[in-house]
Amino acid sequence: MTQVLQVTTTLDDRAAAERLARTLVEERFAACAQVAGPVTSAYWWKHKVTTATEWYCHIKTTKDHFPALRERIVALHSAEVPEIIALPVFGGHAEYLQWVNDEVGGEPAP
């Protein structure tokens, strides 16, 4: 079993976040993805502090599939520099972690 990762990205539109989540699952880059928000973010961008309303997309995948997932997020994302952060899952329910492994990389949804 390969290591499970939780990947996080943010989007500026709820519908876009939901589309991204569904696409990544349908295309088998992820076993599941959850959309949460809105949240207010403050960050440096182009030499000034910016605030924005964003939605999180939390994506469950495997370490082996992360490079392809990252590239797919970049291709689908509207941001010039999208946030993409991958965190290793060090523990959890063994059956759930196995399920993530089993579902990622299978046949895409019809």
Secondary structure, 3 states (H helix, E strand, C coil): CCCEEEEEEEECCHHHHHHHHHHHHHCCCCCEEEEEEEEEEEEEECCEEEEEEEEEEEEEEEHHHHHHHHHHHHHHCCCCCCCCEEEECCCCCHHHHHHHHHHCCCCCCC
